[in-house]
Amino acid sequence: MQTLESLQSWCEKNKLPKFRAKQIYQAITKNLISNWNEVLELPKELQKILNKEMPISTLKIKKILPESCRDKACLVPTNANTVKIAFQTHDDLVIESVLMRHEGNRNTVCVSTQIGCPVACKFCATGKMGFTRNLTAEEIVDQVLEFARLLKYRGQTSGNSRRSDLCAASVTNVVFMGMGEPFLNYENVIEAIKILNDKDGFNLGHRHMTISTSGIVPGILKFADEQIQVNLAISLHAPNNQIRNSIMPVNKKYPLEKLLPAVSTYMEKTGRKVFFEYVLLKGVNDSDENIKELIALLKKYFTHQMQLVHVNLISFNLIEETNADQGLCVQSFEPASKERTRKIFDLLQKNKILSTVRYHFGGEINAACGQLGGLPAKNPHRQ
């Protein structure tokens, strides 16, 4: 998509009336068109020019999973809780995004913010890709708009106009939890949020968006001053620096004694709840001692802010790795059992720490948390 500002410049360059820019912008972001011929209020000659010069999206769909059938109406099957799209960028790179369909007509899109990721968490497939480049604000927004178009199409072909069905055919939430570290692409992520929130466009409320960071302290402190009500999630995943260093190299630059005070400052400035994500790795961070240490850590740094602390317990989703010596696919980690997860949840509850066991989405199509890997990027500048 193009921003409203770029469309205004384009219209001026092509000697078109100013109001055309807003018509074109809303056709993409509000009416969710798939082709310029759908915009009946535009002259046919302008439709032809737009079809030739202005693609609806900066991204192309490379693949959609699950593969149900060739008919477009089946691209978002009614029985699929999770849908993954692999997008191809203008420079022939690949990113992945996920739609998660919840009960109660909630449709959450998990978007990527970078191609690859420089943070290199050991339990994440994206982290093993290396880093290629940041996504533009338009590329981030286009991931959301593509799912919105598919849901709209599903709603139109369902043959039912009840309010509940119309709600089920729209994007209700966006989480910046896909490929990449959002706070290492800060300006483009904030610009994407502004576009998605624009009341004259997509009009998604701030409270329906969440940014997840691995702990980029400058980004957290900057975000605290944005004065927007977008939710913040911290990928914590360990109760001490030793464990966190071993699974999250970013901790060596931003250890817990820097990270957690920054989060406390964020809470103080915004008064908003923070979600601490904790992926349960069997034998690594899931023992009773580990969880007791986690509880003590949170109470130490958030003594008077515990009402703003919420722990999300996440099941580790298996990712395949290649052993270069043996040519085998191996697993570095194992998920904690359901029984262990339940015990950890009960322990947190007993200590009056708000917590949730996150529902597992998309493992069967490698679309679950930590599984987004795209395809190998053919880029000579890849780091």
C-alpha positions, 0 to 999 in steps of 0.5 A: 500500500501507499501512505496517504502522504505519498498518494497526495504527492502522486495525485499532485504529480499527475494533476489530479484533484486532492480528494482523489488521494483520500479516495484511493487511500480508503479504497485500500485501507477501509474498503479492502479492495483487491483490484482498482476496478472495484472502486466505482467512484473513480473514472475508468481511465484512472482505474487503468492508470492505477492498475498499471502504476500502483499495486494494491500491495507491496507484497505478493502471496507466495504460499498459503497454509493450510492448502485446502483448495484452489478456490479463493473462498477456501483460502481461509477455511472455516475449520482452520484456526490458524492460517499462514501466509508466506509473502514475497517482497519486492527484492525476492525475499520471504516473510511469514505472517499468521492469522489466528481465529479465536472464539468470540469472533476475534481474529488476530494477525501476527505480523513480521517486522524484519526479514530474519532477526539479529537477536538470535534466540536459541529456541526460535526458528527466525533467530537461526536465519540471521538478519537481512533487513528491516521491513518498511511500514508499508510492508508491515501494514500490507501483511494485515491488509492481506488477511483483512481482504481474505476475511472480507472475501470469506464474509462475502461468500458465506451468504450470511449478513448477521452481525456475528458473521460480519465481525468474524470476517474482520481483523480485530487484533494485531500482534507484532510477534512475528519474524524480527525484533520490533524495537530494532525497527522502531520508526517503521513499527510506530509508523505502521501502528499510526497507519493501522490506527488511522480513523480515516483508514483501517481504524484499529484501536491501539488497545487491540495491538501488542508489541513484543520485544526481546528486551531492547532497553532503549526501545522500551524507554522510548516507547514509554514516551509515545503516549499510545495505548498499544500493549507491551510484552517482554520476552523474559523466558528466564529467571536469571542472567545465566539461563537467559544468556544461554538462550537469549544472547541479547541479555548480554547487552541488556541484562536483567538489571537493566531490562527490568528497571526499564520496564518498571519505568514504562509502567510508572509512566504509562500505568499500563500492564506488561505481559512477560512471556515465558517459554517453558523449556524442559530442564532449562527454565521450568523447575520449581527452583526456576519458578520460585526464582522468577517470582522473587525476581518479579517481586523485587523489581515490581514491588509496588507494581505487581498489579501490572505484571502478567506472566504468559506461559508458552509451550515450546514449539519444536523447530528442526535444526540441521547437524552439520556433522551428521546431516541430521535434524535434531531438537535443541529443546523439549517442551515442558509437559502439560502437568508441569505447566499446570504446576507452574501456573498454580505456583504463580497463582498461589503467589498472587501473580497474574498468569495465563497458559497461552493456547497453542496455535498453528504447530501443524503448519509451522505457524506457532510461536517461534516457528516462523522461518520463511525461506532462505534469503538469497541476498549477498548483504545478509549478515 
